[in-house]
Amino acid sequence: MNFSMLLAFLGGYELIAVGMIILLLFGGKKLPELMKGLGKGIKEFNNAKANIEGELKESMKDIDTKS
């Protein structure tokens, strides 16, 4: 599910409620560390996805040139 699609399903009040719950669970001091870890995870995921896409495109090119 895309982030923009998620925002389409969630309204303003739902996002505020989720934010408040996260703030209550993790506290204000742990929240920046949590977001930093989340950002690193998303970056690693996108890098891995790009690598896989590149390998697939390269292998498709090899298959086309051999045929």
mmCIF file of the N, C-alpha and C atoms, coordinates in Angstrom:
data_MODEL
# 
_entry.id   MODEL 
# 
loop_
_atom_site.group_PDB 
_atom_site.id 
_atom_site.type_symbol 
_atom_site.label_atom_id 
_atom_site.label_alt_id 
_atom_site.label_comp_id 
_atom_site.label_asym_id 
_atom_site.label_entity_id 
_atom_site.label_seq_id 
_atom_site.pdbx_PDB_ins_code 
_atom_site.Cartn_x 
_atom_site.Cartn_y 
_atom_site.Cartn_z 
_atom_site.occupancy 
_atom_site.B_iso_or_equiv 
_atom_site.pdbx_formal_charge 
_atom_site.auth_seq_id 
_atom_site.auth_comp_id 
_atom_site.auth_asym_id 
_atom_site.auth_atom_id 
_atom_site.pdbx_PDB_model_num 
ATOM 1   N N  . MET A 1 1  ? 0.848  -1.177  0.000   1.00 0.00 ? 1  MET A N  1 
ATOM 2   C CA . MET A 1 1  ? 0.000  0.000   0.000   1.00 0.00 ? 1  MET A CA 1 
ATOM 3   C C  . MET A 1 1  ? 0.892  1.238   0.000   1.00 0.00 ? 1  MET A C  1 
ATOM 4   N N  . ASN A 1 2  ? 0.563  2.164   -0.839  1.00 0.00 ? 2  ASN A N  1 
ATOM 5   C CA . ASN A 1 2  ? 1.311  3.398   -0.978  1.00 0.00 ? 2  ASN A CA 1 
ATOM 6   C C  . ASN A 1 2  ? 0.952  4.356   0.160   1.00 0.00 ? 2  ASN A C  1 
ATOM 7   N N  . PHE A 1 3  ? 1.905  5.219   0.539   1.00 0.00 ? 3  PHE A N  1 
ATOM 8   C CA . PHE A 1 3  ? 1.667  6.158   1.639   1.00 0.00 ? 3  PHE A CA 1 
ATOM 9   C C  . PHE A 1 3  ? 0.529  7.113   1.314   1.00 0.00 ? 3  PHE A C  1 
ATOM 10  N N  . SER A 1 4  ? 0.442  7.551   0.052   1.00 0.00 ? 4  SER A N  1 
ATOM 11  C CA . SER A 1 4  ? -0.639 8.469   -0.321  1.00 0.00 ? 4  SER A CA 1 
ATOM 12  C C  . SER A 1 4  ? -1.989 7.771   -0.251  1.00 0.00 ? 4  SER A C  1 
ATOM 13  N N  . MET A 1 5  ? -2.009 6.474   -0.554  1.00 0.00 ? 5  MET A N  1 
ATOM 14  C CA . MET A 1 5  ? -3.263 5.725   -0.436  1.00 0.00 ? 5  MET A CA 1 
ATOM 15  C C  . MET A 1 5  ? -3.669 5.593   1.025   1.00 0.00 ? 5  MET A C  1 
ATOM 16  N N  . LEU A 1 6  ? -2.672 5.421   1.890   1.00 0.00 ? 6  LEU A N  1 
ATOM 17  C CA . LEU A 1 6  ? -2.950 5.320   3.320   1.00 0.00 ? 6  LEU A CA 1 
ATOM 18  C C  . LEU A 1 6  ? -3.542 6.627   3.836   1.00 0.00 ? 6  LEU A C  1 
ATOM 19  N N  . LEU A 1 7  ? -2.991 7.744   3.378   1.00 0.00 ? 7  LEU A N  1 
ATOM 20  C CA . LEU A 1 7  ? -3.514 9.039   3.807   1.00 0.00 ? 7  LEU A CA 1 
ATOM 21  C C  . LEU A 1 7  ? -4.934 9.266   3.295   1.00 0.00 ? 7  LEU A C  1 
ATOM 22  N N  . ALA A 1 8  ? -5.272 8.681   2.164   1.00 0.00 ? 8  ALA A N  1 
ATOM 23  C CA . ALA A 1 8  ? -6.623 8.825   1.633   1.00 0.00 ? 8  ALA A CA 1 
ATOM 24  C C  . ALA A 1 8  ? -7.635 8.124   2.540   1.00 0.00 ? 8  ALA A C  1 
ATOM 25  N N  . PHE A 1 9  ? -7.231 7.010   3.157   1.00 0.00 ? 9  PHE A N  1 
ATOM 26  C CA . PHE A 1 9  ? -8.127 6.278   4.037   1.00 0.00 ? 9  PHE A CA 1 
ATOM 27  C C  . PHE A 1 9  ? -8.209 6.898   5.421   1.00 0.00 ? 9  PHE A C  1 
ATOM 28  N N  . LEU A 1 10 ? -7.149 7.577   5.848   1.00 0.00 ? 10 LEU A N  1 
ATOM 29  C CA . LEU A 1 10 ? -7.121 8.169   7.174   1.00 0.00 ? 10 LEU A CA 1 
ATOM 30  C C  . LEU A 1 10 ? -7.405 9.662   7.080   1.00 0.00 ? 10 LEU A C  1 
ATOM 31  N N  . GLY A 1 11 ? -8.273 10.125  7.935   1.00 0.00 ? 11 GLY A N  1 
ATOM 32  C CA . GLY A 1 11 ? -8.565 11.545  7.989   1.00 0.00 ? 11 GLY A CA 1 
ATOM 33  C C  . GLY A 1 11 ? -7.664 12.246  8.994   1.00 0.00 ? 11 GLY A C  1 
ATOM 34  N N  . GLY A 1 12 ? -7.897 13.527  9.181   1.00 0.00 ? 12 GLY A N  1 
ATOM 35  C CA . GLY A 1 12 ? -7.090 14.324  10.087  1.00 0.00 ? 12 GLY A CA 1 
ATOM 36  C C  . GLY A 1 12 ? -7.164 13.861  11.524  1.00 0.00 ? 12 GLY A C  1 
ATOM 37  N N  . TYR A 1 13 ? -8.375 13.543  11.984  1.00 0.00 ? 13 TYR A N  1 
ATOM 38  C CA . TYR A 1 13 ? -8.540 13.131  13.376  1.00 0.00 ? 13 TYR A CA 1 
ATOM 39  C C  . TYR A 1 13 ? -7.880 11.779  13.630  1.00 0.00 ? 13 TYR A C  1 
ATOM 40  N N  . GLU A 1 14 ? -7.942 10.877  12.651  1.00 0.00 ? 14 GLU A N  1 
ATOM 41  C CA . GLU A 1 14 ? -7.309 9.574   12.814  1.00 0.00 ? 14 GLU A CA 1 
ATOM 42  C C  . GLU A 1 14 ? -5.795 9.710   12.911  1.00 0.00 ? 14 GLU A C  1 
ATOM 43  N N  . LEU A 1 15 ? -5.212 10.569  12.081  1.00 0.00 ? 15 LEU A N  1 
ATOM 44  C CA . LEU A 1 15 ? -3.769 10.782  12.119  1.00 0.00 ? 15 LEU A CA 1 
ATOM 45  C C  . LEU A 1 15 ? -3.336 11.409  13.438  1.00 0.00 ? 15 LEU A C  1 
ATOM 46  N N  . ILE A 1 16 ? -4.124 12.342  13.942  1.00 0.00 ? 16 ILE A N  1 
ATOM 47  C CA . ILE A 1 16 ? -3.818 12.958  15.238  1.00 0.00 ? 16 ILE A CA 1 
ATOM 48  C C  . ILE A 1 16 ? -3.911 11.915  16.347  1.00 0.00 ? 16 ILE A C  1 
ATOM 49  N N  . ALA A 1 17 ? -4.924 11.057  16.291  1.00 0.00 ? 17 ALA A N  1 
ATOM 50  C CA . ALA A 1 17 ? -5.079 10.015  17.316  1.00 0.00 ? 17 ALA A CA 1 
ATOM 51  C C  . ALA A 1 17 ? -3.903 9.043   17.282  1.00 0.00 ? 17 ALA A C  1 
ATOM 52  N N  . VAL A 1 18 ? -3.483 8.626   16.086  1.00 0.00 ? 18 VAL A N  1 
ATOM 53  C CA . VAL A 1 18 ? -2.353 7.718   15.965  1.00 0.00 ? 18 VAL A CA 1 
ATOM 54  C C  . VAL A 1 18 ? -1.093 8.392   16.496  1.00 0.00 ? 18 VAL A C  1 
ATOM 55  N N  . GLY A 1 19 ? -0.898 9.653   16.170  1.00 0.00 ? 19 GLY A N  1 
ATOM 56  C CA . GLY A 1 19 ? 0.264  10.391  16.667  1.00 0.00 ? 19 GLY A CA 1 
ATOM 57  C C  . GLY A 1 19 ? 0.277  10.500  18.179  1.00 0.00 ? 19 GLY A C  1 
ATOM 58  N N  . MET A 1 20 ? -0.868 10.746  18.767  1.00 0.00 ? 20 MET A N  1 
ATOM 59  C CA . MET A 1 20 ? -0.952 10.846  20.225  1.00 0.00 ? 20 MET A CA 1 
ATOM 60  C C  . MET A 1 20 ? -0.666 9.493   20.886  1.00 0.00 ? 20 MET A C  1 
ATOM 61  N N  . ILE A 1 21 ? -1.173 8.423   20.297  1.00 0.00 ? 21 ILE A N  1 
ATOM 62  C CA . ILE A 1 21 ? -0.927 7.085   20.852  1.00 0.00 ? 21 ILE A CA 1 
ATOM 63  C C  . ILE A 1 21 ? 0.560  6.764   20.796  1.00 0.00 ? 21 ILE A C  1 
ATOM 64  N N  . ILE A 1 22 ? 1.197  7.073   19.668  1.00 0.00 ? 22 ILE A N  1 
ATOM 65  C CA . ILE A 1 22 ? 2.638  6.828   19.535  1.00 0.00 ? 22 ILE A CA 1 
ATOM 66  C C  . ILE A 1 22 ? 3.410  7.657   20.558  1.00 0.00 ? 22 ILE A C  1 
ATOM 67  N N  . LEU A 1 23 ? 3.003  8.909   20.736  1.00 0.00 ? 23 LEU A N  1 
ATOM 68  C CA . LEU A 1 23 ? 3.665  9.778   21.710  1.00 0.00 ? 23 LEU A CA 1 
ATOM 69  C C  . LEU A 1 23 ? 3.510  9.239   23.128  1.00 0.00 ? 23 LEU A C  1 
ATOM 70  N N  . LEU A 1 24 ? 2.336  8.733   23.446  1.00 0.00 ? 24 LEU A N  1 
ATOM 71  C CA . LEU A 1 24 ? 2.113  8.173   24.781  1.00 0.00 ? 24 LEU A CA 1 
ATOM 72  C C  . LEU A 1 24 ? 2.899  6.883   24.997  1.00 0.00 ? 24 LEU A C  1 
ATOM 73  N N  . LEU A 1 25 ? 2.995  6.056   23.971  1.00 0.00 ? 25 LEU A N  1 
ATOM 74  C CA . LEU A 1 25 ? 3.690  4.780   24.109  1.00 0.00 ? 25 LEU A CA 1 
ATOM 75  C C  . LEU A 1 25 ? 5.201  4.952   24.226  1.00 0.00 ? 25 LEU A C  1 
ATOM 76  N N  . PHE A 1 26 ? 5.763  5.814   23.398  1.00 0.00 ? 26 PHE A N  1 
ATOM 77  C CA . PHE A 1 26 ? 7.210  5.916   23.328  1.00 0.00 ? 26 PHE A CA 1 
ATOM 78  C C  . PHE A 1 26 ? 7.776  7.125   24.054  1.00 0.00 ? 26 PHE A C  1 
ATOM 79  N N  . GLY A 1 27 ? 6.982  8.117   24.316  1.00 0.00 ? 27 GLY A N  1 
ATOM 80  C CA . GLY A 1 27 ? 7.462  9.301   25.008  1.00 0.00 ? 27 GLY A CA 1 
ATOM 81  C C  . GLY A 1 27 ? 8.180  10.254  24.068  1.00 0.00 ? 27 GLY A C  1 
ATOM 82  N N  . GLY A 1 28 ? 8.313  11.481  24.498  1.00 0.00 ? 28 GLY A N  1 
ATOM 83  C CA . GLY A 1 28 ? 8.917  12.509  23.662  1.00 0.00 ? 28 GLY A CA 1 
ATOM 84  C C  . GLY A 1 28 ? 10.405 12.321  23.433  1.00 0.00 ? 28 GLY A C  1 
ATOM 85  N N  . LYS A 1 29 ? 11.092 11.699  24.386  1.00 0.00 ? 29 LYS A N  1 
ATOM 86  C CA . LYS A 1 29 ? 12.541 11.534  24.253  1.00 0.00 ? 29 LYS A CA 1 
ATOM 87  C C  . LYS A 1 29 ? 12.908 10.389  23.312  1.00 0.00 ? 29 LYS A C  1 
ATOM 88  N N  . LYS A 1 30 ? 12.091 9.362   23.256  1.00 0.00 ? 30 LYS A N  1 
ATOM 89  C CA . LYS A 1 30 ? 12.381 8.202   22.405  1.00 0.00 ? 30 LYS A CA 1 
ATOM 90  C C  . LYS A 1 30 ? 11.872 8.398   20.974  1.00 0.00 ? 30 LYS A C  1 
ATOM 91  N N  . LEU A 1 31 ? 10.986 9.321   20.767  1.00 0.00 ? 31 LEU A N  1 
ATOM 92  C CA . LEU A 1 31 ? 10.368 9.506   19.452  1.00 0.00 ? 31 LEU A CA 1 
ATOM 93  C C  . LEU A 1 31 ? 11.375 9.847   18.358  1.00 0.00 ? 31 LEU A C  1 
ATOM 94  N N  . PRO A 1 32 ? 12.336 10.763  18.567  1.00 0.00 ? 32 PRO A N  1 
ATOM 95  C CA . PRO A 1 32 ? 13.320 11.027  17.507  1.00 0.00 ? 32 PRO A CA 1 
ATOM 96  C C  . PRO A 1 32 ? 14.157 9.802   17.149  1.00 0.00 ? 32 PRO A C  1 
ATOM 97  N N  . GLU A 1 33 ? 14.517 8.999   18.147  1.00 0.00 ? 33 GLU A N  1 
ATOM 98  C CA . GLU A 1 33 ? 15.275 7.774   17.876  1.00 0.00 ? 33 GLU A CA 1 
ATOM 99  C C  . GLU A 1 33 ? 14.438 6.794   17.060  1.00 0.00 ? 33 GLU A C  1 
ATOM 100 N N  . LEU A 1 34 ? 13.156 6.697   17.386  1.00 0.00 ? 34 LEU A N  1 
ATOM 101 C CA . LEU A 1 34 ? 12.253 5.812   16.663  1.00 0.00 ? 34 LEU A CA 1 
ATOM 102 C C  . LEU A 1 34 ? 12.123 6.248   15.206  1.00 0.00 ? 34 LEU A C  1 
ATOM 103 N N  . MET A 1 35 ? 11.957 7.539   14.978  1.00 0.00 ? 35 MET A N  1 
ATOM 104 C CA . MET A 1 35 ? 11.818 8.049   13.609  1.00 0.00 ? 35 MET A CA 1 
ATOM 105 C C  . MET A 1 35 ? 13.116 7.887   12.815  1.00 0.00 ? 35 MET A C  1 
ATOM 106 N N  . LYS A 1 36 ? 14.249 8.052   13.485  1.00 0.00 ? 36 LYS A N  1 
ATOM 107 C CA . LYS A 1 36 ? 15.543 7.874   12.823  1.00 0.00 ? 36 LYS A CA 1 
ATOM 108 C C  . LYS A 1 36 ? 15.705 6.423   12.369  1.00 0.00 ? 36 LYS A C  1 
ATOM 109 N N  . GLY A 1 37 ? 15.361 5.500   13.244  1.00 0.00 ? 37 GLY A N  1 
ATOM 110 C CA . GLY A 1 37 ? 15.434 4.080   12.886  1.00 0.00 ? 37 GLY A CA 1 
ATOM 111 C C  . GLY A 1 37 ? 14.473 3.729   11.770  1.00 0.00 ? 37 GLY A C  1 
ATOM 112 N N  . LEU A 1 38 ? 13.286 4.310   11.808  1.00 0.00 ? 38 LEU A N  1 
ATOM 113 C CA . LEU A 1 38 ? 12.301 4.075   10.757  1.00 0.00 ? 38 LEU A CA 1 
ATOM 114 C C  . LEU A 1 38 ? 12.801 4.609   9.421   1.00 0.00 ? 38 LEU A C  1 
ATOM 115 N N  . GLY A 1 39 ? 13.406 5.780   9.437   1.00 0.00 ? 39 GLY A N  1 
ATOM 116 C CA . GLY A 1 39 ? 13.958 6.359   8.210   1.00 0.00 ? 39 GLY A CA 1 
ATOM 117 C C  . GLY A 1 39 ? 15.076 5.523   7.635   1.00 0.00 ? 39 GLY A C  1 
ATOM 118 N N  . LYS A 1 40 ? 15.952 5.006   8.503   1.00 0.00 ? 40 LYS A N  1 
ATOM 119 C CA . LYS A 1 40 ? 17.038 4.135   8.038   1.00 0.00 ? 40 LYS A CA 1 
ATOM 120 C C  . LYS A 1 40 ? 16.477 2.857   7.426   1.00 0.00 ? 40 LYS A C  1 
ATOM 121 N N  . GLY A 1 41 ? 15.470 2.309   8.049   1.00 0.00 ? 41 GLY A N  1 
ATOM 122 C CA . GLY A 1 41 ? 14.853 1.087   7.532   1.00 0.00 ? 41 GLY A CA 1 
ATOM 123 C C  . GLY A 1 41 ? 14.227 1.297   6.169   1.00 0.00 ? 41 GLY A C  1 
ATOM 124 N N  . ILE A 1 42 ? 13.535 2.419   6.000   1.00 0.00 ? 42 ILE A N  1 
ATOM 125 C CA . ILE A 1 42 ? 12.917 2.726   4.712   1.00 0.00 ? 42 ILE A CA 1 
ATOM 126 C C  . ILE A 1 42 ? 13.984 2.937   3.646   1.00 0.00 ? 42 ILE A C  1 
ATOM 127 N N  . LYS A 1 43 ? 15.081 3.617   4.017   1.00 0.00 ? 43 LYS A N  1 
ATOM 128 C CA . LYS A 1 43 ? 16.170 3.849   3.065   1.00 0.00 ? 43 LYS A CA 1 
ATOM 129 C C  . LYS A 1 43 ? 16.792 2.532   2.621   1.00 0.00 ? 43 LYS A C  1 
ATOM 130 N N  . GLU A 1 44 ? 17.051 1.627   3.570   1.00 0.00 ? 44 GLU A N  1 
ATOM 131 C CA . GLU A 1 44 ? 17.627 0.326   3.241   1.00 0.00 ? 44 GLU A CA 1 
ATOM 132 C C  . GLU A 1 44 ? 16.684 -0.480  2.354   1.00 0.00 ? 44 GLU A C  1 
ATOM 133 N N  . PHE A 1 45 ? 15.392 -0.423  2.641   1.00 0.00 ? 45 PHE A N  1 
ATOM 134 C CA . PHE A 1 45 ? 14.407 -1.135  1.831   1.00 0.00 ? 45 PHE A CA 1 
ATOM 135 C C  . PHE A 1 45 ? 14.399 -0.611  0.402   1.00 0.00 ? 45 PHE A C  1 
ATOM 136 N N  . ASN A 1 46 ? 14.413 0.709   0.256   1.00 0.00 ? 46 ASN A N  1 
ATOM 137 C CA . ASN A 1 46 ? 14.409 1.290   -1.089  1.00 0.00 ? 46 ASN A CA 1 
ATOM 138 C C  . ASN A 1 46 ? 15.694 0.961   -1.847  1.00 0.00 ? 46 ASN A C  1 
ATOM 139 N N  . ASN A 1 47 ? 16.829 0.941   -1.162  1.00 0.00 ? 47 ASN A N  1 
ATOM 140 C CA . ASN A 1 47 ? 18.090 0.566   -1.809  1.00 0.00 ? 47 ASN A CA 1 
ATOM 141 C C  . ASN A 1 47 ? 18.049 -0.882  -2.279  1.00 0.00 ? 47 ASN A C  1 
ATOM 142 N N  . ALA A 1 48 ? 17.538 -1.768  -1.443  1.00 0.00 ? 48 ALA A N  1 
ATOM 143 C CA . ALA A 1 48 ? 17.442 -3.178  -1.818  1.00 0.00 ? 48 ALA A CA 1 
ATOM 144 C C  . ALA A 1 48 ? 16.490 -3.356  -2.996  1.00 0.00 ? 48 ALA A C  1 
ATOM 145 N N  . LYS A 1 49 ? 15.392 -2.625  -2.975  1.00 0.00 ? 49 LYS A N  1 
ATOM 146 C CA . LYS A 1 49 ? 14.424 -2.700  -4.072  1.00 0.00 ? 49 LYS A CA 1 
ATOM 147 C C  . LYS A 1 49 ? 15.046 -2.217  -5.375  1.00 0.00 ? 49 LYS A C  1 
ATOM 148 N N  . ALA A 1 50 ? 15.814 -1.142  -5.320  1.00 0.00 ? 50 ALA A N  1 
ATOM 149 C CA . ALA A 1 50 ? 16.472 -0.614  -6.512  1.00 0.00 ? 50 ALA A CA 1 
ATOM 150 C C  . ALA A 1 50 ? 17.512 -1.599  -7.045  1.00 0.00 ? 50 ALA A C  1 
ATOM 151 N N  . ASN A 1 51 ? 18.251 -2.246  -6.139  1.00 0.00 ? 51 ASN A N  1 
ATOM 152 C CA . ASN A 1 51 ? 19.238 -3.240  -6.564  1.00 0.00 ? 51 ASN A CA 1 
ATOM 153 C C  . ASN A 1 51 ? 18.576 -4.417  -7.266  1.00 0.00 ? 51 ASN A C  1 
ATOM 154 N N  . ILE A 1 52 ? 17.488 -4.895  -6.718  1.00 0.00 ? 52 ILE A N  1 
ATOM 155 C CA . ILE A 1 52 ? 16.773 -6.018  -7.322  1.00 0.00 ? 52 ILE A CA 1 
ATOM 156 C C  . ILE A 1 52 ? 16.213 -5.629  -8.685  1.00 0.00 ? 52 ILE A C  1 
ATOM 157 N N  . GLU A 1 53 ? 15.640 -4.434  -8.780  1.00 0.00 ? 53 GLU A N  1 
ATOM 158 C CA . GLU A 1 53 ? 15.112 -3.975  -10.067 1.00 0.00 ? 53 GLU A CA 1 
ATOM 159 C C  . GLU A 1 53 ? 16.220 -3.864  -11.098 1.00 0.00 ? 53 GLU A C  1 
ATOM 160 N N  . GLY A 1 54 ? 17.381 -3.360  -10.691 1.00 0.00 ? 54 GLY A N  1 
ATOM 161 C CA . GLY A 1 54 ? 18.513 -3.246  -11.606 1.00 0.00 ? 54 GLY A CA 1 
ATOM 162 C C  . GLY A 1 54 ? 18.992 -4.602  -12.088 1.00 0.00 ? 54 GLY A C  1 
ATOM 163 N N  . GLU A 1 55 ? 19.067 -5.569  -11.184 1.00 0.00 ? 55 GLU A N  1 
ATOM 164 C CA . GLU A 1 55 ? 19.491 -6.911  -11.559 1.00 0.00 ? 55 GLU A CA 1 
ATOM 165 C C  . GLU A 1 55 ? 18.489 -7.557  -12.513 1.00 0.00 ? 55 GLU A C  1 
ATOM 166 N N  . LEU A 1 56 ? 17.194 -7.359  -12.255 1.00 0.00 ? 56 LEU A N  1 
ATOM 167 C CA . LEU A 1 56 ? 16.175 -7.912  -13.145 1.00 0.00 ? 56 LEU A CA 1 
ATOM 168 C C  . LEU A 1 56 ? 16.261 -7.297  -14.536 1.00 0.00 ? 56 LEU A C  1 
ATOM 169 N N  . LYS A 1 57 ? 16.435 -5.994  -14.610 1.00 0.00 ? 57 LYS A N  1 
ATOM 170 C CA . LYS A 1 57 ? 16.549 -5.333  -15.908 1.00 0.00 ? 57 LYS A CA 1 
ATOM 171 C C  . LYS A 1 57 ? 17.790 -5.802  -16.656 1.00 0.00 ? 57 LYS A C  1 
ATOM 172 N N  . GLU A 1 58 ? 18.897 -5.977  -15.930 1.00 0.00 ? 58 GLU A N  1 
ATOM 173 C CA . GLU A 1 58 ? 20.129 -6.438  -16.546 1.00 0.00 ? 58 GLU A CA 1 
ATOM 174 C C  . GLU A 1 58 ? 19.981 -7.858  -17.080 1.00 0.00 ? 58 GLU A C  1 
ATOM 175 N N  . SER A 1 59 ? 19.332 -8.716  -16.297 1.00 0.00 ? 59 SER A N  1 
ATOM 176 C CA . SER A 1 59 ? 19.150 -10.096 -16.751 1.00 0.00 ? 59 SER A CA 1 
ATOM 177 C C  . SER A 1 59 ? 18.189 -10.171 -17.930 1.00 0.00 ? 59 SER A C  1 
ATOM 178 N N  . MET A 1 60 ? 17.183 -9.307  -17.956 1.00 0.00 ? 60 MET A N  1 
ATOM 179 C CA . MET A 1 60 ? 16.272 -9.265  -19.107 1.00 0.00 ? 60 MET A CA 1 
ATOM 180 C C  . MET A 1 60 ? 17.004 -8.790  -20.353 1.00 0.00 ? 60 MET A C  1 
ATOM 181 N N  . LYS A 1 61 ? 17.925 -7.838  -20.183 1.00 0.00 ? 61 LYS A N  1 
ATOM 182 C CA . LYS A 1 61 ? 18.729 -7.362  -21.309 1.00 0.00 ? 61 LYS A CA 1 
ATOM 183 C C  . LYS A 1 61 ? 19.599 -8.480  -21.843 1.00 0.00 ? 61 LYS A C  1 
ATOM 184 N N  . ASP A 1 62 ? 20.209 -9.258  -20.936 1.00 0.00 ? 62 ASP A N  1 
ATOM 185 C CA . ASP A 1 62 ? 21.057 -10.378 -21.335 1.00 0.00 ? 62 ASP A CA 1 
ATOM 186 C C  . ASP A 1 62 ? 20.258 -11.428 -22.097 1.00 0.00 ? 62 ASP A C  1 
ATOM 187 N N  . ILE A 1 63 ? 19.062 -11.696 -21.636 1.00 0.00 ? 63 ILE A N  1 
ATOM 188 C CA . ILE A 1 63 ? 18.193 -12.677 -22.292 1.00 0.00 ? 63 ILE A CA 1 
ATOM 189 C C  . ILE A 1 63 ? 17.820 -12.192 -23.690 1.00 0.00 ? 63 ILE A C  1 
ATOM 190 N N  . ASP A 1 64 ? 17.513 -10.903 -23.830 1.00 0.00 ? 64 ASP A N  1 
ATOM 191 C CA . ASP A 1 64 ? 17.141 -10.354 -25.131 1.00 0.00 ? 64 ASP A CA 1 
ATOM 192 C C  . ASP A 1 64 ? 18.300 -10.393 -26.115 1.00 0.00 ? 64 ASP A C  1 
ATOM 193 N N  . THR A 1 65 ? 19.513 -10.116 -25.638 1.00 0.00 ? 65 THR A N  1 
ATOM 194 C CA . THR A 1 65 ? 20.666 -10.098 -26.537 1.00 0.00 ? 65 THR A CA 1 
ATOM 195 C C  . THR A 1 65 ? 21.076 -11.510 -26.965 1.00 0.00 ? 65 THR A C  1 
ATOM 196 N N  . LYS A 1 66 ? 20.824 -12.510 -26.141 1.00 0.00 ? 66 LYS A N  1 
ATOM 197 C CA . LYS A 1 66 ? 21.165 -13.891 -26.473 1.00 0.00 ? 66 LYS A CA 1 
ATOM 198 C C  . LYS A 1 66 ? 20.169 -14.494 -27.455 1.00 0.00 ? 66 LYS A C  1 
ATOM 199 N N  . SER A 1 67 ? 18.952 -13.987 -27.459 1.00 0.00 ? 67 SER A N  1 
ATOM 200 C CA . SER A 1 67 ? 17.899 -14.551 -28.332 1.00 0.00 ? 67 SER A CA 1 
ATOM 201 C C  . SER A 1 67 ? 18.037 -14.134 -29.760 1.00 0.00 ? 67 SER A C  1 
# 
